[in-house]
Amino acid sequence: MINRSLYRSRLNALLSSTCAALLLIPFMVSPTLAATPSAAQIEQFKQMSPAQQQALAASMGINLSDYAGLLGNSGATPNAAPTQSAVSGNRHLRDSGTSDLEETAQEAVDSLSLNEDSERETLKEELELFGYDIFRFGADSFAPSTDIPIPANYIMGPGDNLVIQLYGKENTTHSLTLDRDGQVMFPNIGPVTLAGMSFERVSEKIEEVVSQQMIGVKSSVSMGALRTIRIFVLGDVNVPGSYVVGSLSTMTNAIFASGGITKIGSLRNIQLKRRGEIITTLDLYDLLLNGDTSKDSRLLPGDVLFVPPIGKTAGVAGDVKRPAIYELRTETSVASVITLAGGLLPTAYLPASRIERILTKSGEKTLVNLDLSTQKGKNFSVNDADVIQIFSTLDTMRDIVKLDGYVKRPGGFAWKPQIRFTDVVNTVDDLLPNPDIDIALIQREEKSTRKVRVITFSPRLAFENPNSEHNPLLESRDTITLFDYQSDRSPLLKTVIQRLETQANITERAQLINIQGSVRFPGLYPLTQHMVTSDAINLAGGLTESAQGTEAEITRYDLNEVRSTVVMHIDLNLKIDDPILQAGDSLRLKQVPLWHQKESVTLAGEVVHPGDYSILPGETLMDVLHRAGGMTPHAYPEGAIFSREDLRRLEQERLNDLKDVIAADIAANNLQESALKKGGVDLEETKQILDNIDGVQALGRMVIDLPSIMATPTTYDFQLEDGDTLTIPRFKPSITVVGEVQFPTSHFFDTRLTVKDYIDRSGGTKFNADKKRIYIVKANGRVFLPSQSAWFRSKSQKLDPGDTVIVPIDTDRVDKLTVWSSVTQMMYQAALGVAAIGSL
């Protein structure tokens, strides 16, 4: 149940404050809407091809990528055809679609990192049997060609067709087919036996017969339709049985005709049997790995192709070119199996290889370490079901120095003994403009403990004295960090600070100090050995202009013998004191007393000298107004607008909350209306309501009575804050009427007219207007509510130029969404009213 009185009061308060803010802005530009496709247009777009969508969108000035979600597009290029993936096992791809070789090359141009990375998880990739995916393309892809020249050694048999052309004294063409006896019935000659002869011999025999029996006639023989033969494909194939294939079919054609070999069938011992004897064997690895078809024999009628079970296998995982499970034939060593896998990748780390092996006696798994960098490791024997694991090199670089921070060419540099800082950064010209050359860091890892420690030095002194101790010697894997005077140093130091915090324990505190106060970059910094206060100040970017420069304080937290905290405050005079800091110290640099950031306010409108004015703490509105020369003769102080930044932010938050409430109410209403099978609020209406809210600018206005302040400053004047704005408009004799009237507009002010007269001049009230609650927003922002209808008879609150008459909606008559629509429409009307006032 909605408390309508409370609901109505909140709406009227929101509307009055918003309209008061809007109507008194000196200048207002009504919001414009960009071209947006409607719901119907989007549905039409969905029915078009990608090319048509692009063309239509271009003609409308619409960027289709902004509506990809509505159109159901994923951003694919029109007419882009899908690509067919290669046979698995022949190309090892990562999940991202890049090969190991491409990934390795990309790492060479990525940002340099000295982090110790663990082994890449290439060994966890699932291995599959090599070569079997080739059968997924089907038999049609590997059917024998029928339009190629017939080989000279092709053996003729029943069913083959010959095309014989006679020319000379007689010109005729005959199409003759060998019958079951292997003969052709030659016209005018008789039967000629050709079965069992090669095609070359058949051509010669026909030439002999024609030349002997037909004087003056010659012949030309070509092959017509080929016969079919019946063969058997048996064993571990997907569809074993009898097949009728072309006479030019080979062993591979028959395998594909049978649906391919199952994963328990052998790819390397495919047997061709003829009259019960094995004629030849086919190793498909010759075809898959080398492209060799020399042993792919042609089939004869009655041949049997038999695929036995798979033999010994061995898997190869990790950094090889084709990780997979391979069938072994003559391969007995690790090196020969790796050759089947295409060889090693450049990232393979040979000394750390191993074999995962199943023990025959116990049936348990074990690991065998291998060093493939040695001949013994390469010749190591491989057993059935072994999995050879090739580990990758770690992504860790040795014998380098990393340069980071404010330099022109950050990255890695080769390290060599006796290399110094100036060997990496030759001159100050290698740094970017405006560098901090008074301080720099070196992060160094101790070889014995692998703990990180930090060294500070002065690049300025290193450039000036390259052969002195000021130019530090570098060690392998050092990281040099240089700074500037503009950028916060926390991101550059985040990693080293985290490592220093991790290294802390009961015997060694975290080697960190906290620097606060008048320094450029306050924060947490690493502590170096024998670091003095001046070095810490330089590390924090140096003193700011607000620093006192002489006074500082160290707060030191220490532990006594019983491990209780002891806090000490040590005052410093920076001119004479430069003590060594300890881990956990907090250094505070004191500021000049009463130092504040510069504050300013803005005076605009009818002021003699408008503009921004700097203020001191305690200055009042009248103080600044006097400094600006006061108001011009055309000023209208009764309509002065005073805004404050804090209030502006608060007002914007309330507008955002209102928008969320309206959107939720619309969604709930549409859901309810959908359940009742009624029409809800359409998209265009919803967008209009929300756009009206977006068009309202948060002003952060504070209602002031400028005439009273000027008359009695001791009573009403107030202190200003940074960011305050005072706008004094020019006198404009107008009254604005907005809300539930027929035609919201502005009228010239007339002392003889009443509120009712102005409403009548705006066409009168609408049916849903709440006539008993009409209220007035004064030019200075104050709101006056009527008492029943007696307000119209009251003489105490007369209308003044710049006032606004608000005619609210009767919330007892309409639903909530109608109220929201009316409220946002009144906001929009208020904006139009301001535009009308500005044009007077």
Protein Blocks (a to p, Z undefined) as FASTA:
>chain_A
ZZfklmmmmmmmmmmmmmmmmmmgfbacdddddddddfklmmmmmmpcfklmmmmmmmno
pafklmmmmnopahiaehiacdddddehjaccdfkopafklmmmmmmmmccdfbdcdddf
klmpccddehjlmmmnojmlmcccfkbccdfklccdehiacddddehjbccdddddddfk
opacdehkbpcdfehiafklmmmmmmmmmmmmmghiacddddddddddddddehjdfbgc
dddddfkbcfklmmmmnopaafkbcfklcccdeehiafbdcdfklmmmnopaklmccdde
hiacdddddddddddehjdfbgcddddfklmbfklmmmmnopaafkbcfklgccddddfk
lopacdddddfkbmklmmpccdehiacdddddddbdehiacdehjdfbgcdddddehiaf
klmmmblmlpcehiafkbccdddddfklopacdddddfklmmmmmmbmklccddehiacd
dddfkbcfklmmmmmmmmmmmmpcfklccdddddehjdfbgcdddddehiafklmmmmno
paafkbgolaccdddddddfkopacdddddddfklgccdddehiacdddddehiacdddd
ddehjdfbgcdddddehiafklmmmmnopaafkbcfklpccddfklmmmmmmmmmmmmmm
mmmmmmmmmmmmmmnopacddfklmmmmmmmmmmpccekpacddfklmmmmmmlmgccdd
ehiacdddddddddddedjdfbdcdddddfkbcfklmmmmnopaafklcfklgccddfko
pacddehjllmmpcklccdehiacdddddfklpcfklmmmmmmmmmmmmmmmmmmmmmZZ
